[in-house]
Amino acid sequence: MNHPELPLPNDGTPHGEQIRVQHLTARVPESVSRGAFSTGVIVMTGPTEFTLDFVQNIGHPPQVAARVVMPHSVMPQFIQALRTNLDMYVQRFGSPPELPRGTPGQKQPSAQEIYDELKIPDSLLSGAYANGVMIGHTPAEFKLDFLTNLFPHSAVSCRVYLSSPQVPRLLESLQGTFQQFQNRMRQGPPPNSPPPPTSPTEPPPSP
């Protein structure tokens, strides 16, 4: 069950791994084909982009398993694609189990405190650019294929797997982050003020 997010050109190249949805095709480079499994997501807002840090919190220290950089204009389409796939999942398999939440009133750590505890491999510091996404799911997990929809070939720039219970939390975080971004854009920055600092909206879950 794949849901295409942005129109993709039809790539007739006969060689190399590809994913195809109806008439849409995107290459899957070998370097990203295995994907990365994530147990939590941190969503941050920058001046021109959103950054999604997919965290693996299985071992110690926790580490960023994948980083996706997405233009502001693409986020609402990602949210809609994820919501559509989650609705399809619920219709077929029922609602995913709800993850435990933190204690009400518990102080949320700052961005610096979170990243002081995270290991970020050098290869992920710049992240993978994405201006589209295709999403698929099984009863146990969701697959997020982030795309570079660039001429002459669309390609998967990053592939991430999330367990099904993680997806409602991710959708909630994305919607909250984008709402905050819209509110800030409507208010406008004060004259001669620097851009607001980046802040995470979804700290990784505790082990």
Stockholm file with secondary structure:
# STOCKHOLM 1.0

chainA/1-207         MNHPELPLPNDGTPHGEQIRVQHLTARVPESVSRGAFSTGVIVMTGPTEFTLDFVQNIGHPPQVAARVVMPHSVMPQFIQALRTNLDMYVQRFGSPPELPRGTPGQKQPSAQEIYDELKIPDSLLSGAYANGVMIGHTPAEFKLDFLTNLFPHSAVSCRVYLSSPQVPRLLESLQGTFQQFQNRMRQGPPPNSPPPPTSPTEPPPSP
#=GR chainA/1-207 SS CCEECSCCCCCCCCSSCEEEETTEEEECCHHHHTCEEESEEEEEECSSEEEEEEEECSSSSCEEEEEEEEEGGGHHHHHHHHHHHHHHHHHHHCCCCCCCCCCTTCCCCCHHHHHHSCBCCGGGTTCEECSEEEEEECSSEEEEEEEEECSSCEEEEEEEEEETTHHHHHHHHHHHHHHHHHHHHHHCCCTTCCCCCCCBSSCCCCC
#=GC SS_cons         CCEECSCCCCCCCCSSCEEEETTEEEECCHHHHTCEEESEEEEEECSSEEEEEEEECSSSSCEEEEEEEEEGGGHHHHHHHHHHHHHHHHHHHCCCCCCCCCCTTCCCCCHHHHHHSCBCCGGGTTCEECSEEEEEECSSEEEEEEEEECSSCEEEEEEEEEETTHHHHHHHHHHHHHHHHHHHHHHCCCTTCCCCCCCBSSCCCCC
//
